[in-house]
């Protein structure tokens, strides 16, 4: 391998990710669906998740406090791991590297790898699978958010895959650490 060149799997990742983005750009319906999934679906998932957790009939303030605390710990912990990985890898976003216009732009320019959106929604979905009757819907929503980030051109497939893994593993790791302490 020549120094400074990308491994072949990275080239395949870039090509597939770019193909998904280019296909999405050609269709009015796919563009709007991708933007919704990449940018808005996460907020719908948070609202539904909080709604199903807080208004499940128990109605106790004490339980709501602990629920919000768990959410905060799991989501912040997952994001923090992603932040640390991103600071080390420093991968440019696809539209920056290949100089094209994405369908949306991130609010804050951060490294592409791993996807914080994918990490966040998978951490949320994993947490909610424990308690929510809508678990399958949350997992499907997480997949749509992750793929939407690729389709709008702000991430590679490997970014969202690793984000999904981090978001799926960190909540369990945090829970195990806390349960062994308590």
MODELLER restraints for C-alpha pairs under 7 A, 6 or more apart:
rsr = mdl.restraints
at = mdl.atoms
rsr.add(forms.Gaussian(group=physical.xy_distance, feature=features.Distance(at['CA:13:A'], at['CA:156:A']), mean=6.62, stdev=0.5))
rsr.add(forms.Gaussian(group=physical.xy_distance, feature=features.Distance(at['CA:13:A'], at['CA:157:A']), mean=6.27, stdev=0.5))
rsr.add(forms.Gaussian(group=physical.xy_distance, feature=features.Distance(at['CA:13:A'], at['CA:158:A']), mean=6.64, stdev=0.5))
rsr.add(forms.Gaussian(group=physical.xy_distance, feature=features.Distance(at['CA:14:A'], at['CA:156:A']), mean=6.31, stdev=0.5))
rsr.add(forms.Gaussian(group=physical.xy_distance, feature=features.Distance(at['CA:17:A'], at['CA:150:A']), mean=6.17, stdev=0.5))
rsr.add(forms.Gaussian(group=physical.xy_distance, feature=features.Distance(at['CA:17:A'], at['CA:156:A']), mean=5.28, stdev=0.5))
rsr.add(forms.Gaussian(group=physical.xy_distance, feature=features.Distance(at['CA:17:A'], at['CA:157:A']), mean=5.83, stdev=0.5))
rsr.add(forms.Gaussian(group=physical.xy_distance, feature=features.Distance(at['CA:20:A'], at['CA:151:A']), mean=5.51, stdev=0.5))
rsr.add(forms.Gaussian(group=physical.xy_distance, feature=features.Distance(at['CA:21:A'], at['CA:150:A']), mean=6.56, stdev=0.5))
rsr.add(forms.Gaussian(group=physical.xy_distance, feature=features.Distance(at['CA:21:A'], at['CA:151:A']), mean=4.40, stdev=0.5))
rsr.add(forms.Gaussian(group=physical.xy_distance, feature=features.Distance(at['CA:21:A'], at['CA:152:A']), mean=5.87, stdev=0.5))
rsr.add(forms.Gaussian(group=physical.xy_distance, feature=features.Distance(at['CA:21:A'], at['CA:153:A']), mean=5.46, stdev=0.5))
rsr.add(forms.Gaussian(group=physical.xy_distance, feature=features.Distance(at['CA:24:A'], at['CA:30:A']), mean=5.21, stdev=0.5))
rsr.add(forms.Gaussian(group=physical.xy_distance, feature=features.Distance(at['CA:24:A'], at['CA:31:A']), mean=5.45, stdev=0.5))
rsr.add(forms.Gaussian(group=physical.xy_distance, feature=features.Distance(at['CA:24:A'], at['CA:151:A']), mean=6.00, stdev=0.5))
rsr.add(forms.Gaussian(group=physical.xy_distance, feature=features.Distance(at['CA:25:A'], at['CA:31:A']), mean=5.71, stdev=0.5))
rsr.add(forms.Gaussian(group=physical.xy_distance, feature=features.Distance(at['CA:34:A'], at['CA:148:A']), mean=4.67, stdev=0.5))
rsr.add(forms.Gaussian(group=physical.xy_distance, feature=features.Distance(at['CA:34:A'], at['CA:151:A']), mean=5.91, stdev=0.5))
rsr.add(forms.Gaussian(group=physical.xy_distance, feature=features.Distance(at['CA:34:A'], at['CA:152:A']), mean=6.08, stdev=0.5))
rsr.add(forms.Gaussian(group=physical.xy_distance, feature=features.Distance(at['CA:35:A'], at['CA:148:A']), mean=6.67, stdev=0.5))
rsr.add(forms.Gaussian(group=physical.xy_distance, feature=features.Distance(at['CA:35:A'], at['CA:152:A']), mean=6.42, stdev=0.5))
rsr.add(forms.Gaussian(group=physical.xy_distance, feature=features.Distance(at['CA:37:A'], at['CA:144:A']), mean=5.80, stdev=0.5))
rsr.add(forms.Gaussian(group=physical.xy_distance, feature=features.Distance(at['CA:37:A'], at['CA:145:A']), mean=4.76, stdev=0.5))
rsr.add(forms.Gaussian(group=physical.xy_distance, feature=features.Distance(at['CA:37:A'], at['CA:148:A']), mean=5.04, stdev=0.5))
rsr.add(forms.Gaussian(group=physical.xy_distance, feature=features.Distance(at['CA:38:A'], at['CA:145:A']), mean=4.94, stdev=0.5))
rsr.add(forms.Gaussian(group=physical.xy_distance, feature=features.Distance(at['CA:38:A'], at['CA:146:A']), mean=6.97, stdev=0.5))
rsr.add(forms.Gaussian(group=physical.xy_distance, feature=features.Distance(at['CA:38:A'], at['CA:148:A']), mean=4.34, stdev=0.5))
rsr.add(forms.Gaussian(group=physical.xy_distance, feature=features.Distance(at['CA:38:A'], at['CA:149:A']), mean=4.81, stdev=0.5))
rsr.add(forms.Gaussian(group=physical.xy_distance, feature=features.Distance(at['CA:41:A'], at['CA:145:A']), mean=6.56, stdev=0.5))
rsr.add(forms.Gaussian(group=physical.xy_distance, feature=features.Distance(at['CA:42:A'], at['CA:121:A']), mean=6.64, stdev=0.5))
rsr.add(forms.Gaussian(group=physical.xy_distance, feature=features.Distance(at['CA:42:A'], at['CA:145:A']), mean=6.80, stdev=0.5))
rsr.add(forms.Gaussian(group=physical.xy_distance, feature=features.Distance(at['CA:45:A'], at['CA:138:A']), mean=6.87, stdev=0.5))
rsr.add(forms.Gaussian(group=physical.xy_distance, feature=features.Distance(at['CA:52:A'], at['CA:132:A']), mean=6.86, stdev=0.5))
rsr.add(forms.Gaussian(group=physical.xy_distance, feature=features.Distance(at['CA:54:A'], at['CA:64:A']), mean=6.10, stdev=0.5))
rsr.add(forms.Gaussian(group=physical.xy_distance, feature=features.Distance(at['CA:74:A'], at['CA:123:A']), mean=6.90, stdev=0.5))
rsr.add(forms.Gaussian(group=physical.xy_distance, feature=features.Distance(at['CA:74:A'], at['CA:171:A']), mean=5.32, stdev=0.5))
rsr.add(forms.Gaussian(group=physical.xy_distance, feature=features.Distance(at['CA:75:A'], at['CA:120:A']), mean=6.10, stdev=0.5))
rsr.add(forms.Gaussian(group=physical.xy_distance, feature=features.Distance(at['CA:75:A'], at['CA:123:A']), mean=6.31, stdev=0.5))
rsr.add(forms.Gaussian(group=physical.xy_distance, feature=features.Distance(at['CA:75:A'], at['CA:124:A']), mean=6.94, stdev=0.5))
rsr.add(forms.Gaussian(group=physical.xy_distance, feature=features.Distance(at['CA:78:A'], at['CA:119:A']), mean=6.48, stdev=0.5))
rsr.add(forms.Gaussian(group=physical.xy_distance, feature=features.Distance(at['CA:78:A'], at['CA:120:A']), mean=6.75, stdev=0.5))
rsr.add(forms.Gaussian(group=physical.xy_distance, feature=features.Distance(at['CA:78:A'], at['CA:123:A']), mean=6.77, stdev=0.5))
rsr.add(forms.Gaussian(group=physical.xy_distance, feature=features.Distance(at['CA:78:A'], at['CA:166:A']), mean=6.69, stdev=0.5))
rsr.add(forms.Gaussian(group=physical.xy_distance, feature=features.Distance(at['CA:78:A'], at['CA:167:A']), mean=5.77, stdev=0.5))
rsr.add(forms.Gaussian(group=physical.xy_distance, feature=features.Distance(at['CA:78:A'], at['CA:170:A']), mean=5.64, stdev=0.5))
rsr.add(forms.Gaussian(group=physical.xy_distance, feature=features.Distance(at['CA:79:A'], at['CA:116:A']), mean=6.27, stdev=0.5))
rsr.add(forms.Gaussian(group=physical.xy_distance, feature=features.Distance(at['CA:79:A'], at['CA:119:A']), mean=6.71, stdev=0.5))
rsr.add(forms.Gaussian(group=physical.xy_distance, feature=features.Distance(at['CA:79:A'], at['CA:120:A']), mean=6.50, stdev=0.5))
rsr.add(forms.Gaussian(group=physical.xy_distance, feature=features.Distance(at['CA:82:A'], at['CA:114:A']), mean=6.12, stdev=0.5))
rsr.add(forms.Gaussian(group=physical.xy_distance, feature=features.Distance(at['CA:82:A'], at['CA:116:A']), mean=6.20, stdev=0.5))
rsr.add(forms.Gaussian(group=physical.xy_distance, feature=features.Distance(at['CA:86:A'], at['CA:111:A']), mean=5.63, stdev=0.5))
rsr.add(forms.Gaussian(group=physical.xy_distance, feature=features.Distance(at['CA:86:A'], at['CA:113:A']), mean=5.52, stdev=0.5))
rsr.add(forms.Gaussian(group=physical.xy_distance, feature=features.Distance(at['CA:86:A'], at['CA:114:A']), mean=6.18, stdev=0.5))
rsr.add(forms.Gaussian(group=physical.xy_distance, feature=features.Distance(at['CA:89:A'], at['CA:113:A']), mean=6.93, stdev=0.5))
rsr.add(forms.Gaussian(group=physical.xy_distance, feature=features.Distance(at['CA:90:A'], at['CA:111:A']), mean=5.33, stdev=0.5))
rsr.add(forms.Gaussian(group=physical.xy_distance, feature=features.Distance(at['CA:91:A'], at['CA:111:A']), mean=5.41, stdev=0.5))
rsr.add(forms.Gaussian(group=physical.xy_distance, feature=features.Distance(at['CA:91:A'], at['CA:112:A']), mean=5.43, stdev=0.5))
rsr.add(forms.Gaussian(group=physical.xy_distance, feature=features.Distance(at['CA:91:A'], at['CA:113:A']), mean=5.64, stdev=0.5))
rsr.add(forms.Gaussian(group=physical.xy_distance, feature=features.Distance(at['CA:92:A'], at['CA:111:A']), mean=5.76, stdev=0.5))
rsr.add(forms.Gaussian(group=physical.xy_distance, feature=features.Distance(at['CA:92:A'], at['CA:112:A']), mean=5.61, stdev=0.5))
rsr.add(forms.Gaussian(group=physical.xy_distance, feature=features.Distance(at['CA:93:A'], at['CA:111:A']), mean=6.50, stdev=0.5))
rsr.add(forms.Gaussian(group=physical.xy_distance, feature=features.Distance(at['CA:93:A'], at['CA:112:A']), mean=4.70, stdev=0.5))
rsr.add(forms.Gaussian(group=physical.xy_distance, feature=features.Distance(at['CA:93:A'], at['CA:154:A']), mean=5.86, stdev=0.5))
rsr.add(forms.Gaussian(group=physical.xy_distance, feature=features.Distance(at['CA:93:A'], at['CA:155:A']), mean=6.02, stdev=0.5))
rsr.add(forms.Gaussian(group=physical.xy_distance, feature=features.Distance(at['CA:94:A'], at['CA:153:A']), mean=6.50, stdev=0.5))
rsr.add(forms.Gaussian(group=physical.xy_distance, feature=features.Distance(at['CA:94:A'], at['CA:154:A']), mean=6.02, stdev=0.5))
rsr.add(forms.Gaussian(group=physical.xy_distance, feature=features.Distance(at['CA:94:A'], at['CA:155:A']), mean=6.09, stdev=0.5))
rsr.add(forms.Gaussian(group=physical.xy_distance, feature=features.Distance(at['CA:94:A'], at['CA:156:A']), mean=6.71, stdev=0.5))
rsr.add(forms.Gaussian(group=physical.xy_distance, feature=features.Distance(at['CA:95:A'], at['CA:101:A']), mean=6.21, stdev=0.5))
rsr.add(forms.Gaussian(group=physical.xy_distance, feature=features.Distance(at['CA:95:A'], at['CA:102:A']), mean=6.10, stdev=0.5))
rsr.add(forms.Gaussian(group=physical.xy_distance, feature=features.Distance(at['CA:95:A'], at['CA:153:A']), mean=6.31, stdev=0.5))
rsr.add(forms.Gaussian(group=physical.xy_distance, feature=features.Distance(at['CA:95:A'], at['CA:154:A']), mean=6.42, stdev=0.5))
rsr.add(forms.Gaussian(group=physical.xy_distance, feature=features.Distance(at['CA:102:A'], at['CA:152:A']), mean=5.75, stdev=0.5))
rsr.add(forms.Gaussian(group=physical.xy_distance, feature=features.Distance(at['CA:102:A'], at['CA:153:A']), mean=4.86, stdev=0.5))
rsr.add(forms.Gaussian(group=physical.xy_distance, feature=features.Distance(at['CA:102:A'], at['CA:154:A']), mean=6.43, stdev=0.5))
rsr.add(forms.Gaussian(group=physical.xy_distance, feature=features.Distance(at['CA:103:A'], at['CA:152:A']), mean=4.86, stdev=0.5))
rsr.add(forms.Gaussian(group=physical.xy_distance, feature=features.Distance(at['CA:103:A'], at['CA:153:A']), mean=6.56, stdev=0.5))
rsr.add(forms.Gaussian(group=physical.xy_distance, feature=features.Distance(at['CA:104:A'], at['CA:152:A']), mean=6.28, stdev=0.5))
rsr.add(forms.Gaussian(group=physical.xy_distance, feature=features.Distance(at['CA:112:A'], at['CA:155:A']), mean=5.87, stdev=0.5))
rsr.add(forms.Gaussian(group=physical.xy_distance, feature=features.Distance(at['CA:112:A'], at['CA:159:A']), mean=6.45, stdev=0.5))
rsr.add(forms.Gaussian(group=physical.xy_distance, feature=features.Distance(at['CA:113:A'], at['CA:159:A']), mean=4.76, stdev=0.5))
rsr.add(forms.Gaussian(group=physical.xy_distance, feature=features.Distance(at['CA:114:A'], at['CA:159:A']), mean=4.40, stdev=0.5))
rsr.add(forms.Gaussian(group=physical.xy_distance, feature=features.Distance(at['CA:114:A'], at['CA:160:A']), mean=6.31, stdev=0.5))
rsr.add(forms.Gaussian(group=physical.xy_distance, feature=features.Distance(at['CA:114:A'], at['CA:162:A']), mean=5.73, stdev=0.5))
rsr.add(forms.Gaussian(group=physical.xy_distance, feature=features.Distance(at['CA:114:A'], at['CA:163:A']), mean=4.97, stdev=0.5))
rsr.add(forms.Gaussian(group=physical.xy_distance, feature=features.Distance(at['CA:115:A'], at['CA:159:A']), mean=5.12, stdev=0.5))
rsr.add(forms.Gaussian(group=physical.xy_distance, feature=features.Distance(at['CA:115:A'], at['CA:160:A']), mean=5.04, stdev=0.5))
rsr.add(forms.Gaussian(group=physical.xy_distance, feature=features.Distance(at['CA:115:A'], at['CA:163:A']), mean=4.90, stdev=0.5))
rsr.add(forms.Gaussian(group=physical.xy_distance, feature=features.Distance(at['CA:116:A'], at['CA:163:A']), mean=6.26, stdev=0.5))
rsr.add(forms.Gaussian(group=physical.xy_distance, feature=features.Distance(at['CA:118:A'], at['CA:142:A']), mean=6.89, stdev=0.5))
rsr.add(forms.Gaussian(group=physical.xy_distance, feature=features.Distance(at['CA:118:A'], at['CA:145:A']), mean=6.78, stdev=0.5))
rsr.add(forms.Gaussian(group=physical.xy_distance, feature=features.Distance(at['CA:118:A'], at['CA:146:A']), mean=5.06, stdev=0.5))
rsr.add(forms.Gaussian(group=physical.xy_distance, feature=features.Distance(at['CA:118:A'], at['CA:160:A']), mean=5.45, stdev=0.5))
rsr.add(forms.Gaussian(group=physical.xy_distance, feature=features.Distance(at['CA:118:A'], at['CA:163:A']), mean=4.96, stdev=0.5))
rsr.add(forms.Gaussian(group=physical.xy_distance, feature=features.Distance(at['CA:118:A'], at['CA:164:A']), mean=5.24, stdev=0.5))
rsr.add(forms.Gaussian(group=physical.xy_distance, feature=features.Distance(at['CA:119:A'], at['CA:163:A']), mean=4.27, stdev=0.5))
rsr.add(forms.Gaussian(group=physical.xy_distance, feature=features.Distance(at['CA:119:A'], at['CA:164:A']), mean=5.10, stdev=0.5))
rsr.add(forms.Gaussian(group=physical.xy_distance, feature=features.Distance(at['CA:119:A'], at['CA:166:A']), mean=5.86, stdev=0.5))
rsr.add(forms.Gaussian(group=physical.xy_distance, feature=features.Distance(at['CA:119:A'], at['CA:167:A']), mean=4.06, stdev=0.5))
rsr.add(forms.Gaussian(group=physical.xy_distance, feature=features.Distance(at['CA:120:A'], at['CA:167:A']), mean=6.06, stdev=0.5))
rsr.add(forms.Gaussian(group=physical.xy_distance, feature=features.Distance(at['CA:121:A'], at['CA:142:A']), mean=5.20, stdev=0.5))
rsr.add(forms.Gaussian(group=physical.xy_distance, feature=features.Distance(at['CA:122:A'], at['CA:142:A']), mean=5.61, stdev=0.5))
rsr.add(forms.Gaussian(group=physical.xy_distance, feature=features.Distance(at['CA:122:A'], at['CA:164:A']), mean=5.54, stdev=0.5))
rsr.add(forms.Gaussian(group=physical.xy_distance, feature=features.Distance(at['CA:122:A'], at['CA:167:A']), mean=4.77, stdev=0.5))
rsr.add(forms.Gaussian(group=physical.xy_distance, feature=features.Distance(at['CA:122:A'], at['CA:168:A']), mean=5.64, stdev=0.5))
rsr.add(forms.Gaussian(group=physical.xy_distance, feature=features.Distance(at['CA:123:A'], at['CA:167:A']), mean=4.15, stdev=0.5))
rsr.add(forms.Gaussian(group=physical.xy_distance, feature=features.Distance(at['CA:123:A'], at['CA:168:A']), mean=5.45, stdev=0.5))
rsr.add(forms.Gaussian(group=physical.xy_distance, feature=features.Distance(at['CA:123:A'], at['CA:171:A']), mean=6.12, stdev=0.5))
rsr.add(forms.Gaussian(group=physical.xy_distance, feature=features.Distance(at['CA:125:A'], at['CA:135:A']), mean=6.90, stdev=0.5))
rsr.add(forms.Gaussian(group=physical.xy_distance, feature=features.Distance(at['CA:125:A'], at['CA:138:A']), mean=5.12, stdev=0.5))
rsr.add(forms.Gaussian(group=physical.xy_distance, feature=features.Distance(at['CA:125:A'], at['CA:139:A']), mean=5.36, stdev=0.5))
rsr.add(forms.Gaussian(group=physical.xy_distance, feature=features.Distance(at['CA:125:A'], at['CA:142:A']), mean=6.74, stdev=0.5))
rsr.add(forms.Gaussian(group=physical.xy_distance, feature=features.Distance(at['CA:126:A'], at['CA:168:A']), mean=5.99, stdev=0.5))
rsr.add(forms.Gaussian(group=physical.xy_distance, feature=features.Distance(at['CA:127:A'], at['CA:171:A']), mean=6.82, stdev=0.5))
rsr.add(forms.Gaussian(group=physical.xy_distance, feature=features.Distance(at['CA:128:A'], at['CA:135:A']), mean=6.09, stdev=0.5))
rsr.add(forms.Gaussian(group=physical.xy_distance, feature=features.Distance(at['CA:129:A'], at['CA:135:A']), mean=4.44, stdev=0.5))
rsr.add(forms.Gaussian(group=physical.xy_distance, feature=features.Distance(at['CA:146:A'], at['CA:160:A']), mean=5.51, stdev=0.5))
rsr.add(forms.Gaussian(group=physical.xy_distance, feature=features.Distance(at['CA:149:A'], at['CA:155:A']), mean=5.73, stdev=0.5))
rsr.add(forms.Gaussian(group=physical.xy_distance, feature=features.Distance(at['CA:150:A'], at['CA:156:A']), mean=5.65, stdev=0.5))
rsr.add(forms.Gaussian(group=physical.xy_distance, feature=features.Distance(at['CA:150:A'], at['CA:157:A']), mean=6.25, stdev=0.5))
